[in-house]
């Protein structure tokens, strides 16, 4: 059974050397996951790529689950910051703000596709593994809470009123983005990048994009 509890206590100060080790393991994990998938990648593969022993790995992470959760935290923080920055354009109309958000989200499409594949695999793993499911659900809630705050700020700035609770809007936007990317991966010529989002999200917001 996989463990999702890190062996590094939250209260322990992480030294620069330990942080560098963690960063290198996470970088190696990203590469190996992209090449072999979550289930296809082993801890040994990741250690070999990072140039560390299993001991170094387990002194920083308890499992592959731990790696995905930390990668998700970093990925989500960067995503939320891009959306927040794009939504704070001075004197931008609602449609211009949306276009800026779409442009920010369109950056590094290949990396996003790899991330979608990994998180889809991990979601299936989490559905079957109660410990992973609880940790993954908590991570998803944190991301949604951050996005709800960003959307509330942007909507208030634009003087808009959402026709639904912000949490529902955020869930719909996430489902739309993931569904759109999944369709493009399965049928590459079916949609252009951001096509569904540019069409549907303005409707949900009640603005013309």
N, C-alpha and C positions, 0 to 999 in steps of 0.2 A: 504494500500500500504506500502511495506517495505521501510525503510530508510536505506541507507548505509553510511550515514555521521556520523562519531563519534561525540559524545557530548564533547569529551575532546579535546580542541584546541591544535593544533600541537605545539604552542609556549609555552604552559603551562609546567612548570617543573613538572615531575611526581615524587612524593616523593617515598621513599622506601616502605612506607606503602601502597600507592596507587598501586605501581607496584606489590606488593605481592598480593593485592586483584585481580588485573587484571590477574595475573598468575594463581591464584586459580580458577577464573571463567573460564579461557581458558582450564585449566586442566579438570574441571568438564564438560565443553562443549564437549571436546574430548571424554570423557567417555560416556556421554549421547547420543551424535551423533552416536557413534559406536554401542550402544545398540538399539537405536530407530530410527535412521535415521534423516535427516535434518528436514523433515516435521513432523515426529512423536515426536520429542523432543520439549518441550515448554520452554519458559523462566522460568516458575515456576519450571520445572524439574531441570533445570540447577542451579537455585538459591538454591533449596533444596539440591542438591548434593554438591554445593560449601559451603553451610552453611551461605549464605548471603541473605539479603532481596532484593526485586525488586528494592528498592531505590539504593542499592549499585551497583546492576547490571547496572541500567540506568545512574548512574553517571560515568560509565566507558565505556559502549557500548550502541549504540542506538537501536540495534536489533540483531537477530540471524545472519543476513547478515554480520553485523560488526564482529561478532565472527569468521565466516568462513574466511573473508578477512584477519583478523589478524592471524588466524591459518595458512592460506595459506602463508602469508608473512614469518612466522617463519619456516614453512616446507620448503619453497623454498630456504631460506637463508642457511639452513643446507644442503640441497641437492646440491646446487651450490658449497658450500665449500668442500663437499666430492668429487665432480667431479674435482674441481680445484686441490685439494691435490693429487688425484690419477693421474691426467694428468701431474703433475710436477715431476715425478720420474726422477732422474738424470740418464743420459746415457741410458734411456730406449728406445728400438725400438718402432716403431709405434704400432706393434701388442702387445707388452708387455704393452704399455700405455693403449691400449684399454682393455686388460684383467684386468688391475688394476681398470679401470673405471667400468667395468662390476661387478667386485667383490665388489666394494664400493656400487653400486646400488642394489646388491642382499641382503645387510644387512637388517634385520628386515622386512622380506617379509610380515608377517602378518599385521604389522602396515601400510605398503604401500597399501595392499589390502583394509583395512578399509578406508584409505585416498582416494583411488580411488572411492569407493562406495559413500563417502560423496561428493566429488567434482563432480561426475556424477550427483547426485541428485541436487546439487547446480547449476550446469550448466543448467539443465532443468528448474529450477526455474528462473535463470537469463535470459534464452531465452524468458520467458513469462513476465518478470518484467523489464522494460526499465532501471530503476535506478540501479538495481542489475547487469544488463547486462553491462552497462557502467563501473561500478566499477570492475567487474570481467574481462572484456576485458583489462582494464588498468593494472590490476594485472598480467594477462597473458603476456602482452607486457613487463612488467618489468622483469619477469622471463626470457623470451626469450632474451631480451637485455643482461642480465647477462650471459646467456649461450653462446650467440654469442661471447662475449668478451673472455670467457674461451676457446671456440673452436678455435677462431682466434689465441690466444696465443699458444695453443697446436699445431696447424697446422704449424705455423711459426717456432716453436721450432723443429718440425720434418722435416721441409723442404718439406712439402706436398702442393699440390694445389687441393682444392676442385673442383669437376666438376660442382658445382652449387653455388649460393650465400649462404653464411653462414647461413643467416636467414632461407632459404629454407631447408638447412640441419638440422638445429635445429628443425624446425617444423616437418620435417619427422621423426626425432629421437623421439620427444615427442609423435607423433601419433603412432609410432611403439611400444614404451614402454607401452602406455596406451592400445592400441589394444591388445598387447600380454597378458597383465595382465587381461584384460576383458575376453579374450578367456579362460585363465586358470581358472578364477572364474566360468565361465559357463560350461566349459568342463575341469575339473581338471586334467584329464590324457592326454589331447591333446598335451600339451607342457611342457617342463621343464622350470624352472626359467631362464630367459635370453636367451633361445634358439633362438628366432627370432632375438633378438638384436645382438647376437654373429654372426649370419649368415649374416644379412643384412647390419649392419652398416659398417663393414670392406669393403663391396662392394661399398658402397656410398663414403667411404674415399679413395678407391683405394689401400687398403693394404691387406695383408694376415694375418688373425687372427688365 
